[in-house]
Amino acid sequence: MHEDFEALSLPVLAISPQSEDSHARFASQHQLPFPLLVDADKTVIKAYKVNGPLGLGVRRVTYLISPEGVIIDALQADFRVNEHLRFLKRFIESQAQLNG
């Protein structure tokens, strides 16, 4: 799906509190074509209010953010990764229809 985002000139980023080494292993294992950002002290995670229950872990949220930095849509689905894929697929399809 990343190629679809590139075709729309939309950057993809991921962020979590794990270390750079952990991110590098994960990105390599899953052949991720986008950056994984480290937020070790959870500054960004807390700003977006996606810290896990009791401060443990991190919620799994996908945000669609405009070039102006405005959140235009979001999906939280902590355990259902496929929900995120469907959410992104619907967005890509809607952009394809708009761009005709």
GIWO-V644043 format. One record per residue. RES is the residue in three letters. OMEGA is omega in radians with two decimals (NA if undefined). Layout:
RES & OMEGA
RES & OMEGA
This chain:
MET & -3.10
HIS & 3.11
GLU & 3.11
ASP & 3.11
PHE & 3.09
GLU & 3.13
ALA & 3.11
LEU & -3.10
SER & 3.13
LEU & 3.12
PRO & 3.09
VAL & 3.09
LEU & 3.02
ALA & -3.11
ILE & 3.06
SER & -3.08
PRO & -3.12
GLN & -3.10
SER & 3.07
GLU & 3.12
ASP & 3.11
SER & 3.12
HIS & -3.12
ALA & 3.11
ARG & -3.12
PHE & -3.13
ALA & 3.12
SER & -3.12
GLN & -3.08
HIS & 3.11
GLN & -3.12
LEU & -3.13
PRO & -3.13
PHE & -3.08
PRO & 2.97
LEU & -3.09
LEU & -3.13
VAL & 3.07
ASP & -3.00
ALA & -3.14
ASP & 3.07
LYS & 3.12
THR & -3.13
VAL & -3.14
ILE & 3.11
LYS & 3.14
ALA & 3.12
TYR & 3.12
LYS & 3.13
VAL & 3.03
ASN & -3.12
GLY & 3.12
PRO & -3.12
LEU & 3.12
GLY & -3.13
LEU & 3.11
GLY & -3.11
VAL & 3.06
ARG & 3.09
ARG & -3.08
VAL & 3.01
THR & 3.12
TYR & 2.93
LEU & -3.03
ILE & -3.13
SER & 3.08
PRO & 3.12
GLU & 3.12
GLY & -3.13
VAL & 3.08
ILE & -3.12
ILE & 3.07
ASP & 3.14
ALA & 3.07
LEU & 3.00
GLN & 3.07
ALA & -2.99
ASP & -3.03
PHE & -3.06
ARG & -3.10
VAL & -3.13
ASN & 3.07
GLU & 3.11
HIS & 3.13
LEU & 3.10
ARG & 3.11
PHE & -3.14
LEU & 3.12
LYS & 3.10
ARG & 3.13
PHE & 3.13
ILE & 3.13
GLU & -3.14
SER & 3.12
GLN & 3.10
ALA & 3.11
GLN & 3.13
LEU & -3.09
ASN & 3.00
GLY & NA
